[in-house]
Amino acid sequence: MTMQSQGFHPIRRDRLLQEAIHDSYKIKGKLHEPTFCPNCGAVFHSGRWQWLSKPKDAHQTICPACQRVHDHFPAGYVSLSGEFFSAHEQEILRLIRHRETQEKVEHPLQRIMDIEKIAHGLQVTTTDIHLARSIGVALHHAYQGELDFRYNTEQNLLRVSWSR
């Protein structure tokens, strides 16, 4: 069964992803403000999750990123492979962690869930499709290679493959 038959289709790297369906991990309705995530410490304030000090009398709820981590249900997968990757694995991992750090400063819900070795290389899972895309673009910008994006609109899931 090909990715095409599973609901995935290729996307262009120079286009932003627009979510075609509602993500079940996004908060339904409006949260009380302020709301604090007891797991990670993010605060929902002014209509978005931010890194702020815990306000007095804040409501508590688990943020969507912590819920994804708890459920082991990633939104993004980044697969890395190739001889160049194998020879430069630690350097590439530093780039990936740096990219996450940069994104997480302004977007607390964009996090790496796991980095694991797989048969042909490495797989990085993320709580957000935008972080997976950003990692792929950063890898391609730094090291060139082959980059492919596959987005499944029915599942709001992005698969990024990079090899060199």
C-alpha positions in Angstrom: 0.0 0.0 0.0 1.5 3.3 -1.0 1.3 6.6 1.0 -0.9 7.9 -1.8 -3.5 5.2 -1.1 -3.4 5.9 2.7 -4.6 9.5 2.2 -1.1 11.1 1.9 -0.3 13.5 -0.9 2.9 15.4 -1.7 3.1 19.1 -0.9 5.4 21.8 -2.0 8.1 23.0 0.4 7.4 26.7 -0.4 3.8 26.6 0.7 2.4 26.9 4.2 0.2 24.0 5.4 -3.4 25.0 6.0 -5.2 22.6 8.2 -8.1 21.3 6.1 -9.9 19.6 9.1 -10.2 20.3 12.7 -7.4 18.9 14.8 -8.9 16.9 17.7 -6.0 18.0 20.0 -6.9 21.7 19.6 -8.9 23.0 22.5 -12.6 23.1 21.7 -14.3 26.3 22.8 -12.6 29.1 24.7 -10.4 28.4 27.7 -10.8 30.4 30.8 -8.0 32.9 31.0 -5.5 32.5 32.4 -5.2 28.7 32.3 -2.0 26.8 33.4 -0.7 23.5 32.2 0.5 21.6 35.3 2.7 19.3 33.1 4.9 21.8 31.2 4.1 25.2 32.9 2.7 26.9 29.7 0.0 29.5 30.3 -3.0 30.1 28.0 -3.3 33.9 28.0 -4.5 36.4 25.4 -5.9 33.6 23.2 -2.7 31.5 22.9 -0.3 29.3 24.9 2.8 31.2 26.1 5.7 30.7 28.5 4.7 33.0 31.4 4.9 32.8 35.2 2.0 30.9 36.7 -0.7 33.5 37.5 -2.5 33.4 40.8 -5.9 31.7 40.7 -5.2 30.2 37.2 -7.4 27.4 35.9 -5.6 24.2 35.1 -5.8 22.0 32.1 -3.4 19.8 30.1 -2.2 21.7 27.0 -2.6 20.0 23.6 1.2 19.2 23.3 1.3 17.5 26.7 -1.9 15.6 25.8 -0.2 14.3 22.6 2.9 13.3 24.5 0.7 11.5 27.1 -1.3 9.7 24.3 1.8 8.9 22.2 0.1 10.4 19.2 2.5 12.6 17.2 1.3 15.1 14.6 4.6 15.1 12.7 7.2 12.4 11.7 10.6 13.3 10.4 12.6 10.4 8.9 16.3 10.8 8.3 18.5 8.4 6.4 21.5 8.1 4.1 25.3 7.7 4.3 25.8 11.5 5.0 23.3 11.3 7.8 25.1 8.3 9.3 28.5 10.1 9.2 27.1 13.3 10.7 24.4 12.1 13.0 25.4 14.0 16.2 25.8 17.3 14.2 22.4 16.8 12.6 20.8 16.0 16.0 22.2 19.2 17.4 20.6 21.1 14.5 17.3 19.4 15.1 17.3 20.2 18.9 18.4 23.8 18.1 15.4 24.1 15.7 13.0 22.9 18.4 14.4 25.3 20.9 14.0 28.2 18.5 10.4 27.3 17.7 9.4 26.5 21.3 10.3 30.0 22.5 7.4 31.5 20.6 5.2 28.4 20.2 5.1 26.3 23.3 3.0 23.6 21.6 5.8 22.8 19.1 7.9 20.1 20.7 9.9 17.0 19.9 8.2 14.0 21.4 10.8 11.4 20.7 14.0 10.6 18.7 14.5 7.0 17.9 16.7 4.8 15.8 14.9 2.9 13.1 16.1 0.3 10.6 17.3 2.8 7.9 18.2 5.8 10.1 16.4 7.9 12.6 12.8 9.1 13.3 11.8 12.3 15.1 8.2 12.7 16.2 6.7 16.1 17.0 3.6 17.4 18.7 2.9 19.8 15.8 3.1 19.6 12.0 4.8 22.9 11.7 7.8 21.8 13.8 8.2 18.7 11.6 8.1 20.9 8.5 10.6 23.4 10.1 13.0 20.6 10.9 12.9 19.3 7.3 13.4 22.8 5.9 16.4 23.4 8.3 18.0 20.1 7.3 17.6 20.8 3.6 18.9 24.4 4.0 22.0 23.2 6.0 22.9 20.0 4.1 20.8 19.9 0.9 19.9 16.3 0.1 16.4 14.9 -0.8 13.4 16.3 1.1 9.9 15.1 0.7 6.7 16.2 2.6 3.6 14.0 2.7 0.5 15.5 4.4 -2.6 13.5 5.3 -5.5 16.0 5.5 -7.8 13.4 7.1 -5.5 12.8 10.1 -3.8 16.3 10.2 -0.5 14.4 10.0 2.7 15.4 8.3 5.5 12.9 7.3 8.8 14.5 6.3 11.6 12.4 4.8 15.1 13.7 4.4 18.1 11.7 3.1 21.6 12.4 2.0 
